Amino acid sequence: MVMVVRIQEPNAWRDGVSIVSPLTGCLLKAMNSTRLYEHIERISNLVRTSVRKAGLIHGLQPVQTEALHYLSRCNHYSNTPVAVADYLGLTKGTVSQTLGVLVQDGFVKKTIDLKDRRVVHLQVTPRGEKVLNDLVPPQILTSGLENLPAAMNDQVGSLLELLLLALQQANGLKSFGTCKTCCHHRVQENGLRMCGLTQEMLAEADGEKICREHDSTAVAA
């Protein structure tokens, strides 16, 4: 005969409110993290499968689509092979092969930096932009969001943004946020924009671009 012993951890009550003990709190947090991981993993698999199927029509693997999408969103400080590797979390060798295919197939073009000829910049070509319009966002994600109320769409987006920021800060990762949310982004009295880090003037469209040097933690001067 097997004896099952159940250990019930007592809950304290204060002013009619249950106070969860530290052990119970840790268990609940672990359970929530596991459930969240399972949801994110499943969503990622579904989206990645959809992107893979759509990308194959254009001869693109998922990693190539991801690199192409990043290059379409980043600014001129962040469109180098090193920045692509940082953003995707891949080795320089893997990214070099990925970018080589994109350049060879005419989705991306290389340009040499005017100030430092050792630096290569990567720009999405009109052909690459056309392909991205077909692939991003993937249909499976679009159709799923259409089934949610508009207000809930905004909530999901905000919560995912907060989670991403928390993950990056907790693990010391680059944020790769948009220029306009960076502490170095300056809007002068005449309305012109400037990067406080490089002291270079910015176009208004640059504010929406992803930047490798993005910093939301420092205090702007």
Secondary structure as a PSIPRED ss2 file (coil, helix, strand):
# PSIPRED VFORMAT (PSIPRED V4.0)

   1 M C   1.000  0.000  0.000
   2 V C   1.000  0.000  0.000
   3 M C   1.000  0.000  0.000
   4 V C   1.000  0.000  0.000
   5 V C   1.000  0.000  0.000
   6 R C   1.000  0.000  0.000
   7 I C   1.000  0.000  0.000
   8 Q C   1.000  0.000  0.000
   9 E C   1.000  0.000  0.000
  10 P C   1.000  0.000  0.000
  11 N C   1.000  0.000  0.000
  12 A E   0.000  0.000  1.000
  13 W E   0.000  0.000  1.000
  14 R E   0.000  0.000  1.000
  15 D C   1.000  0.000  0.000
  16 G C   1.000  0.000  0.000
  17 V E   0.000  0.000  1.000
  18 S E   0.000  0.000  1.000
  19 I E   0.000  0.000  1.000
  20 V C   1.000  0.000  0.000
  21 S C   1.000  0.000  0.000
  22 P H   0.000  1.000  0.000
  23 L H   0.000  1.000  0.000
  24 T H   0.000  1.000  0.000
  25 G H   0.000  1.000  0.000
  26 C H   0.000  1.000  0.000
  27 L H   0.000  1.000  0.000
  28 L H   0.000  1.000  0.000
  29 K H   0.000  1.000  0.000
  30 A H   0.000  1.000  0.000
  31 M H   0.000  1.000  0.000
  32 N H   0.000  1.000  0.000
  33 S H   0.000  1.000  0.000
  34 T H   0.000  1.000  0.000
  35 R H   0.000  1.000  0.000
  36 L H   0.000  1.000  0.000
  37 Y H   0.000  1.000  0.000
  38 E H   0.000  1.000  0.000
  39 H H   0.000  1.000  0.000
  40 I H   0.000  1.000  0.000
  41 E H   0.000  1.000  0.000
  42 R H   0.000  1.000  0.000
  43 I H   0.000  1.000  0.000
  44 S H   0.000  1.000  0.000
  45 N H   0.000  1.000  0.000
  46 L H   0.000  1.000  0.000
  47 V H   0.000  1.000  0.000
  48 R H   0.000  1.000  0.000
  49 T H   0.000  1.000  0.000
  50 S H   0.000  1.000  0.000
  51 V H   0.000  1.000  0.000
  52 R H   0.000  1.000  0.000
  53 K H   0.000  1.000  0.000
  54 A H   0.000  1.000  0.000
  55 G H   0.000  1.000  0.000
  56 L H   0.000  1.000  0.000
  57 I C   1.000  0.000  0.000
  58 H C   1.000  0.000  0.000
  59 G C   1.000  0.000  0.000
  60 L C   1.000  0.000  0.000
  61 Q C   1.000  0.000  0.000
  62 P H   0.000  1.000  0.000
  63 V H   0.000  1.000  0.000
  64 Q H   0.000  1.000  0.000
  65 T H   0.000  1.000  0.000
  66 E H   0.000  1.000  0.000
  67 A H   0.000  1.000  0.000
  68 L H   0.000  1.000  0.000
  69 H H   0.000  1.000  0.000
  70 Y H   0.000  1.000  0.000
  71 L H   0.000  1.000  0.000
  72 S H   0.000  1.000  0.000
  73 R H   0.000  1.000  0.000
  74 C E   0.000  0.000  1.000
  75 N C   1.000  0.000  0.000
  76 H C   1.000  0.000  0.000
  77 Y C   1.000  0.000  0.000
  78 S C   1.000  0.000  0.000
  79 N C   1.000  0.000  0.000
  80 T C   1.000  0.000  0.000
  81 P H   0.000  1.000  0.000
  82 V H   0.000  1.000  0.000
  83 A H   0.000  1.000  0.000
  84 V H   0.000  1.000  0.000
  85 A H   0.000  1.000  0.000
  86 D H   0.000  1.000  0.000
  87 Y H   0.000  1.000  0.000
  88 L H   0.000  1.000  0.000
  89 G C   1.000  0.000  0.000
  90 L C   1.000  0.000  0.000
  91 T C   1.000  0.000  0.000
  92 K H   0.000  1.000  0.000
  93 G H   0.000  1.000  0.000
  94 T H   0.000  1.000  0.000
  95 V H   0.000  1.000  0.000
  96 S H   0.000  1.000  0.000
  97 Q H   0.000  1.000  0.000
  98 T H   0.000  1.000  0.000
  99 L H   0.000  1.000  0.000
 100 G H   0.000  1.000  0.000
 101 V H   0.000  1.000  0.000
 102 L H   0.000  1.000  0.000
 103 V H   0.000  1.000  0.000
 104 Q H   0.000  1.000  0.000
 105 D C   1.000  0.000  0.000
 106 G C   1.000  0.000  0.000
 107 F C   1.000  0.000  0.000
 108 V E   0.000  0.000  1.000
 109 K E   0.000  0.000  1.000
 110 K E   0.000  0.000  1.000
 111 T E   0.000  0.000  1.000
 112 I E   0.000  0.000  1.000
 113 D C   1.000  0.000  0.000
 114 L C   1.000  0.000  0.000
 115 K C   1.000  0.000  0.000
 116 D C   1.000  0.000  0.000
 117 R C   1.000  0.000  0.000
 118 R C   1.000  0.000  0.000
 119 V C   1.000  0.000  0.000
 120 V E   0.000  0.000  1.000
 121 H E   0.000  0.000  1.000
 122 L E   0.000  0.000  1.000
 123 Q E   0.000  0.000  1.000
 124 V E   0.000  0.000  1.000
 125 T C   1.000  0.000  0.000
 126 P H   0.000  1.000  0.000
 127 R H   0.000  1.000  0.000
 128 G H   0.000  1.000  0.000
 129 E H   0.000  1.000  0.000
 130 K H   0.000  1.000  0.000
 131 V H   0.000  1.000  0.000
 132 L H   0.000  1.000  0.000
 133 N H   0.000  1.000  0.000
 134 D H   0.000  1.000  0.000
 135 L H   0.000  1.000  0.000
 136 V C   1.000  0.000  0.000
 137 P C   1.000  0.000  0.000
 138 P C   1.000  0.000  0.000
 139 Q H   0.000  1.000  0.000
 140 I H   0.000  1.000  0.000
 141 L H   0.000  1.000  0.000
 142 T H   0.000  1.000  0.000
 143 S H   0.000  1.000  0.000
 144 G H   0.000  1.000  0.000
 145 L H   0.000  1.000  0.000
 146 E H   0.000  1.000  0.000
 147 N C   1.000  0.000  0.000
 148 L C   1.000  0.000  0.000
 149 P C   1.000  0.000  0.000
 150 A H   0.000  1.000  0.000
 151 A H   0.000  1.000  0.000
 152 M H   0.000  1.000  0.000
 153 N H   0.000  1.000  0.000
 154 D H   0.000  1.000  0.000
 155 Q H   0.000  1.000  0.000
 156 V H   0.000  1.000  0.000
 157 G H   0.000  1.000  0.000
 158 S H   0.000  1.000  0.000
 159 L H   0.000  1.000  0.000
 160 L H   0.000  1.000  0.000
 161 E H   0.000  1.000  0.000
 162 L H   0.000  1.000  0.000
 163 L H   0.000  1.000  0.000
 164 L H   0.000  1.000  0.000
 165 L H   0.000  1.000  0.000
 166 A H   0.000  1.000  0.000
 167 L H   0.000  1.000  0.000
 168 Q H   0.000  1.000  0.000
 169 Q H   0.000  1.000  0.000
 170 A H   0.000  1.000  0.000
 171 N C   1.000  0.000  0.000
 172 G C   1.000  0.000  0.000
 173 L C   1.000  0.000  0.000
 174 K C   1.000  0.000  0.000
 175 S C   1.000  0.000  0.000
 176 F C   1.000  0.000  0.000
 177 G C   1.000  0.000  0.000
 178 T E   0.000  0.000  1.000
 179 C H   0.000  1.000  0.000
 180 K H   0.000  1.000  0.000
 181 T H   0.000  1.000  0.000
 182 C C   1.000  0.000  0.000
 183 C C   1.000  0.000  0.000
 184 H C   1.000  0.000  0.000
 185 H E   0.000  0.000  1.000
 186 R E   0.000  0.000  1.000
 187 V E   0.000  0.000  1.000
 188 Q C   1.000  0.000  0.000
 189 E C   1.000  0.000  0.000
 190 N C   1.000  0.000  0.000
 191 G C   1.000  0.000  0.000
 192 L C   1.000  0.000  0.000
 193 R E   0.000  0.000  1.000
 194 M E   0.000  0.000  1.000
 195 C E   0.000  0.000  1.000
 196 G C   1.000  0.000  0.000
 197 L C   1.000  0.000  0.000
 198 T C   1.000  0.000  0.000
 199 Q C   1.000  0.000  0.000
 200 E C   1.000  0.000  0.000
 201 M E   0.000  0.000  1.000
 202 L E   0.000  0.000  1.000
 203 A C   1.000  0.000  0.000
 204 E H   0.000  1.000  0.000
 205 A H   0.000  1.000  0.000
 206 D H   0.000  1.000  0.000
 207 G H   0.000  1.000  0.000
 208 E H   0.000  1.000  0.000
 209 K C   1.000  0.000  0.000
 210 I E   0.000  0.000  1.000
 211 C C   1.000  0.000  0.000
 212 R C   1.000  0.000  0.000
 213 E C   1.000  0.000  0.000
 214 H C   1.000  0.000  0.000
 215 D C   1.000  0.000  0.000
 216 S C   1.000  0.000  0.000
 217 T C   1.000  0.000  0.000
 218 A C   1.000  0.000  0.000
 219 V C   1.000  0.000  0.000
 220 A C   1.000  0.000  0.000
 221 A C   1.000  0.000  0.000
